[in-house]
Amino acid sequence: MTDIHTPRDEHRTTGRKLVVLSPTVNIAAMASALEAVGMEVVMASQYGGAVPPDKMLTADAVVFDRLQTMVVADPSPAALAVMKELQARGVILSVEDEGYVYAISAPALQSSQREYLDGYRAGVNGLIDHLLSGGAPAATEGYPREARARGESPSGVREERPGHELHEPGTRPLGQGNVTWGLNAIGVEASPFTGRGIRVAVLDTGLDLRHPDFRGRKVVHQSFVPGETVQDQAGHGTHTAGTACGPQASAQGPRYGVAYEADLYIGKVLGGPEGAGADGWIMNGINWALVNGCRVISMSLGSQRPPVEAYRALGERALNQGAIIVAAAGNASHRSRGDIQYTGAPANSGTILSVAALDSSLRVADFSNGGKIDIAAPGVNVHSSWPLPQGYNSISGTSMATPHVAGVLALLMQADPHASAPDIWRRLQRMGRRLNAPASDVGFGLVQAPVSARTEQEEPIGKQKASAPSSPPAQSEGPIMERGGVQIPSPRASDTR
């Protein structure tokens, strides 16, 4: 795997294989069998839980002991024979191609669209000034009121620009004062919890370690990207880390961090200025996070692939070890055109908590994927930290929604430190603010911060139409299955399509 920073191709593979092992595997015996036919086998436990990136590139087989999974290079005929024998004996449960994942941000407008929309907005502002001064609305005669309300021009173009949101008639956008509109929407100011004592891993493009809002704070970090330090080149990781665990008081602007006293673990799993990484790098980061006792693993990354069995296994094994993996649903949709794409990998796995994006009127974002959705969170025009010299930025995407949920999970875990991961998952969904939207778009609604450690009498917040059953299992669909003595969400039929 020599192409470290591959161009974006969501169906491209690395040539390596993702292998899921039996939870009862004797790893030492399996490694000996592979080494006997000439394979170089390295194990994460040999390196404190994280395989060095250069070893990921050169080893024939990389075993993630904590996850009972491995990444295997193209095997020789002798090694392939051994692997087939291991599969026949139930030691190997599945083998599939390793692919790439990417940082997920809402697609930017093309320059031609921006120029048109700038002109359109200027025209609208001029019209408003004219009307306020007593003029007639001649400029919009014959133009449907519904289209104007959606922010569309006569040509059908919709304006969605940072800092300039348009809202349906009768709705009121949430404001931004001492806290961002996203933190206001999820109710962090009413929560007495801070995430203290909970370790949160943000697996992304790294972090700007020089940022003033993280200065003096203990940040455990490691890069899993060959040839790169944890220093953030893309901005995406600094932004998501800020939303999940940024400070209570920002050096500039409103508070934007949810779990501001959580222990922050930064794993750089996406490299280059665009943020791309191989599945094996993600597995390496998850293994590292679990070894370090992280109970929340936030992944604002993915690709438009069908469900990957390895990610389902990773989510299941993390839950069994007391951790929840939360991932972005993806931004491949164009809802205003009637195009809703299915949730991408890894969020489309039933054992990984998937997050959709909302705007400040609590409507589903135009880009937000649908189908397998567990919860929704603020994801449009989200203000958070950004690498210097800029310092801060407001961007959109299900990537921006995901760390809101990760932060709330940390608050819930602090509120009830003895609860199992599946219990925390269920409580998160039970507390969701119901929205007038289908579960396939918003899951159990808008995520809400806990205001009490009590769970017995909690009710969903808000009086809107429920988007999902009021007494959910750990997933919005499907039974809960017993595996390894711990109840965890089972995959849905749609996850195995």
N, C-alpha and C positions, 0 to 999 in steps of 0.2 A: 504494500500500500504506500506508494511513493508520492501520490498526488495529495499533498496535505491540504491545500486550499482549493478544492474542486469548484468549478463553476456550478451555479445552481441548476441541478437536474434532480428532481425529487424522486425519480425512479432509477437513478444510476446506482450501481452497486460497486463495492470495493474489490471484489474477487475473493474476499474472506467469507467465512460462515459463522453465524451465530448458533451456538449449541446450548440447549437447555438440558441440564443433567438432573437425574433423580435427586430429590432432597435427601435420600439415604445413601448417596454415592460415597464410596471410599475413594476420596480424591487421590490419596497417595498411591493406591493400587492402580487407579486409572492412569495416572501420570507415568507410572513405571511401565505400563503396557505400551503407551505411546512412545516413550523414550527408547524402548527396546527396538523399535523400528526406525530409529534415527530422528525423531522429532525433538526439537528444543521446546521444552515445556517450562513456562514460568508461572508462578502463582502469586496472587496479590499479597497473600500472607507473608511471603518472603520479603516484601518491601513495605511492611507496615500497613497493608490494606490498599495501596495504590501502586500500580505498575508504572514505572517510569515511561514517559511517552516514547522514547527511542526503542525501548523493549517491545512496546506495542507494535512498532513497525517491523521489527526483525524476528521476533520469536515465531515459531511454527504454531504454538498453541499458548494462549494466555487464559489462565483459569482464575475466575473471581470466586474465591472460596466462600465468601459470605453469602453469595447469591446462587451458588451451585450452577454457574453458567460459564461458558468460555467462548473465545473467539479463535477460530482455527484458520490458518492459511491453507492454500490449495494443497491437499495431502498427496503424498506419493501413493502408488498402488498398494504398497504394504501397509501404510498408515490408514488408507481408506478401508482396507480389509479389517483392520483392528476396530475402526470406528463402527463398521457395519455389525461386527460381532458384539460390541458394546451396546449398540442399539437393539439388537435382537435379545439381549439379556436384560433390557429395561434400564440400563445405566444412562444411555442417551435417550431423551424423550422427544426431542425435535431438532431439526437442522434446517436453517434457512439462510438466505443471502444477507450479508451485512450491507446496509445502505447508508445514506447520509441524512442528517437532519440540519435544520437551519433556524436561526433566530427569526421569530415571527413578529413582524410589525406590519401595520396596515400599509398597503401600497401607496406610494406617493403619487400625486397627480403629475401628469406629464406637463412640460413647460407650456405647450400650446393650450392645454386645458386651463392652466393657471392664468395665462394671459387673458383668455376669454372670460374666465370667472372674475378676474380682477375688474375687467371692464363692465361685466354684468352687475357686480356688486356696486360699483360706482354709480351705474345707472339707477339701481334700486334706491341707493341712498339719496340720489338727487331727486327721485320721484317722491320719496318720503318728505324731504324738505319742502318740495313743491306743495304737497298735500297739506302739510302743517301750516303753510302760509296761505291756505285757502284756495289752492289750485284744484283742478279736476283731474281724475285718474285716467286721463286719455291714454297714457302710455301702456296701460295694461288691459284696455278694453279687448274683449274676445279671448283673453287668456284665462283658463280655468282657475277658479279660486283654490281648488284642491292642489293643483300643481304649484301655485305660488306658495301655498302653505308648506309644501314639501321642500321648498327651496329650489325648485327647478326653473330653468329658463325656458322660453318658448321652444328651444330645441331639445328640451328634456335633460339637460345637464344639471346635475345636482352639486351644489357647493358644499364641500366639507373641508374646512380649513382650520388649522389650529387657532384657537382664540375667537372663532366666529361660528357659533353653532346656531342652527335653525330649529324651530320647535313647532310641533303640531298645535293647532288652535286649542285653547283650553288647558294646555299643560304649562307647567312652570319649571324651568330648569333649576337644578340645585345650585346654590351660590358657592362662592369660594372666598372665605374670610381668613380666620385663624388657621383653618385646615383646608386642604384641597376639597374640591367638590366630591371626589371619590371617597375620602375619609368621612366626609359629612354624610354621604349616602349610606355608608355601612355602619355608622353610629359609633365611631371610635371614641369620641369625646365623652360619651355616656358610660364607657366601659372602664372599670377600675383596674383592668389587667393590662400588662405591658409586655408580656412574653418573657419575663424574667425567669431564668433557669431552663429555658427551652432552646435547644440548638436547631437552627434553621440553616439548611444548605441551599444556596442559590447556584444552580448549575447553568451557566450562561457564557457570556463572552468575557467574563472577568470583572474587575473593579478598578476604578481609578483610585489607587491607594493614597494619592496626594489630596483627595477631595477634603475640604475643610469640615464637612459634615461628618466625616468618619475619622477625623484626626483625634488621636488619643484613645480611640476605641479599639478593643481587642478584636481583630479580624483574623481568623484562621483561614489560610488560603493555599491553594495548590493548582498548578496548571497541568492539564492532561492533554494539551495540544503540543505536538512536536515542534520544537524550535521557538516556542513563545513562553514568556513569563505570564503571570496572572494579570498584568497591566492591560486594561481594557482599551482596545483599538476601535471598537465599533460604537460604544456608548450604551448599547442595549443592556449589557449586564449591570452597569452602574445604575441605570434607570430602574431595572427590576429589583435589584438589591435595595435601592432606596425606598421603593414602595413597600416592600416586605418588612424591612427592618431599619429604615432611616431614622434619624434622630427625632426626639420630641420637639426640639426647637431648632429650626434650620438657620443657618448663617444668613440666609436671604429668602424672603418670601414665606408662604404658609408652611405649616407642618405637612409632610407628605408620607411619613413612615408609619406603618401600622404597629408592629411589634418592636418598639424602639429600645427595649431592654433585652431582647432575645440575643443569644450568642450567635454571631454571624459567621458562617462557613461559606467561603467563596470557592467554587470549583470551576475553573475555566475549561469548558468542554467544547466550545465553539471558537474557531480561530479566524484570523484575517479580518479585514475591515468590514466584510459583509456578514460574518458569523456563520461558519459552516463546520460541521463535525461528523465523524463516523459514529455509528451505533456503539462500537466498542469503546470509544472515548466516553460516551454517556454511561455505559455499564461500569467503567472504571470509576467515574465520579460517584455513581450511586453506591458502589461497594465501599469507597472511601468515606462517604457520608455515614453509612451504617456503622462502619468500624469506629467512627468518631462519635457515635451516639446521637446523630441528628434524627429528630423525630418528624421534621417536616423537610421535604425535598421538593423545591420549586423549580420547574423546568418550563420556561417560556420558549419552547423550541418544538420543532416537528417537521413533518412533510406529509404531502397528500398521498399517503400509501394506505392500503388496507391494513387491518390489525396485524401486528407482528407478535408472534407467540412469545418471543423472548421478553418483550415488554410486559405482556400479561403475567409471565412468571416473575419478573422483577417486582411488579406491583404487589403480587400475592406474597412474595417472600419478604418484602419490606413491611407489609401489614403484619405479618406473623412476628416480625421483630420490633413492633411498636411504632413504625414510621408510616407516614402517608406521602405518596408521590402525587403531586398536583401538576397538571400540564395544560397548556393552551390548546383550545379546540381548533385553532387555525383561522386564517383570514382569506380563504380562497373564494368566498361568496361575493355576489353582487345582488343583494336582495332587492334593490330598487329595480333591477332588470328581471326579477323572478328567478334568479340563479342562486340556489342555496346548496353549497357543497357539503358533503359529509365530513364529520369530524376527522381530522388527520391523526396520524400516528405520532407519538405514543398515546395521546389522549383518548383514542378510540378503543383502548383496552379496558375491559370491565373493571380491572383492579387499580386503575389510575384515575384519580379525580379530575374530571374534565371541566374546563371553565369557558363560558361564553362571555362576550363583551356587551356592555350597555353604554348608552350615552347619558348625558346629564338630565335628560327627561325620562330616563329609565326605559328607553326603547332599545330593542336589539340593534346593535351596530350593523350598518349595511354590509360590512365585510365578514361578520362573524359566522362561522360555520354552524351547522345544525346536525341533528340526529342523535348521537350519543352525547348528551349534555347532562352534567350533574348539578351545576350551580352557575350563577351568573355574577358578574362583578363589573365595576366601572372600568371602561376600556377605551374611551374616546377623550382626546385632549387631556391626557393625564400628566400632571406636573410632577417631576421627580428630579433626582440628581442626574448629572451628566458630566463626562470628563472635562477637566479644565482645558482651556481657559473659559469655556462657556459656563460651566458650573451647573446649569439647570436647563431642562427642556420639557416641552409638552408634546407628547406623541400619542399615537393611537394603535390599538391592536389587542387581540386576545392575550398577547404577551403582557400587556399592561394590566389586564384584568387578573391574570393568574397570581401575581404576588400579593394583591389585595387578599385573596383567599388564603395564600400561604401565611400571611401575617395573622389573619383571624384564627387559623388552625393553631398557631402558637399561643394565642390568647386563650383559646379553649383548653389547650393542654395545660397551661398554667392554672386555669380555673379548676381543673379536675385532673391533677397529676397522676392519679391512679387508674384513670380510664384507659381502656384498650384503644388502639388505633381505629378499629371498626366502630367502636362506640363514639369516638370523637367524630368520625365521618358521619354517622347517623345524626348526631346532635347538630352538626353544621347544617345539614339539610333540613332538619326539623325546625330550625330557627330561621330559615330563609324567608325573606319578605316576598309574599306571593305577588306575582305580576300577571297582568292580563295578556298572557302569551303562552303558547303550548310548551309542554315539558321538553319537546325536541329542540326548542330554541333557548330556553332558560333553565331547564332542569327544575329544581325546587325553588327557583326565584333568586332574588338579590341576597347575597351573603350578608350576614349581620354579626357585628361584634357582640360577645356575651356581656351582659350587665350583671350577672350573678353566677356564682358557682353552682347554684341549684339547677337540677335538670328535670325534676319530676313534673313540674307544672308549667314548663315553658310552652308557649304557644307561638305560632308564626306571627310575625309582626305585620301590621297593615290589614286593610279590609278589602283589598282587591281580590278579584277572582283567582282562586287557587290554580296554579299552573301544574300541580302534581298532587297526589294523595297526601292527606294531612298526617298520616302515620307511615312514613316511608321506611323501607328496608335500607340497607347501606347504599343501594343503587336505586334509581328511580324506576327501574324495571327489573324483573328477574328475582329468583329466590336467593336466599343466603345459603351458602354451602359450607359445610364443616370440613376444614382441611388442616391437618397438623394440630388439632386441638383448639384452633382459633377460628371464630366465625369471621368470614371475609366476604366481600361482595363477589358474587359469581358473574362470569361473563354473560352478556345477553346474546340472544340469537344473532343480532346484528353485528356482534363483535367477531363472529366466526364466518361471516359471509365470504 
